[in-house]
């Protein structure tokens, strides 16, 4: 069962003792959640108006591309958009401060990816089953193949009323993979090339991306699995922060409004124990290389 391991960090770039750094890497790589109940992201006075779901237009979140420094999915006037971008940039910098102090062993391989702001209430949101994140899943995205890299995510609940963000956490990755892999089709020969040529994927969809996407979809599509799989519920209070390898940890977000999230990518080779990567676990079970 997924564990929630608490660390008493209160400041984003606080010095962290070596023993705690060691613990943090182990917790994350084995597929548990690292929880910082006293680490809140400070909103500034003029961020108040950003706490309206309308800044995300008709979507569920706003994202900030680290390469182009541009916002996607946002709606508002110039002043509002500048404020929104500023808040998201501050979160990106804060999360990087935390990672540098907490996980210095990842320093060389780590890439800061997208920042997202999630101002829309999860409960009652209407969406297709594939996009429904209230169903247990591991993260994998159809248009953004990651070619075996890890997805490490930092979440902060910035709900102004202190309301929690409620998750479910499922069974360990290897158990999920053993359950679904036997029924998954192998990638069709040439399909990755066609998807890339048509611009459906941003880069080549490797066999690893294919299997992760299949796992994501089969988990979400199987309602019996959703209710029967071993799982636990956990409520992350307003003003708290947590960190997880979301490609490894089966998770579902059930309820909550206003969160910030920063994604990092990490090559498997930069992990302390690469054998714990979803890539290596799938390769072991399938008996072949996947990237
Ligand atoms: Fe997810």
Boltz pocket constraint, residues with backbone or C-beta under 6 A from the ligand:
constraints:
  - pocket:
      binder: B
      contacts: [[A, 133], [A, 137], [A, 138], [A, 139], [A, 246], [A, 251]]
      max_distance: 6.0
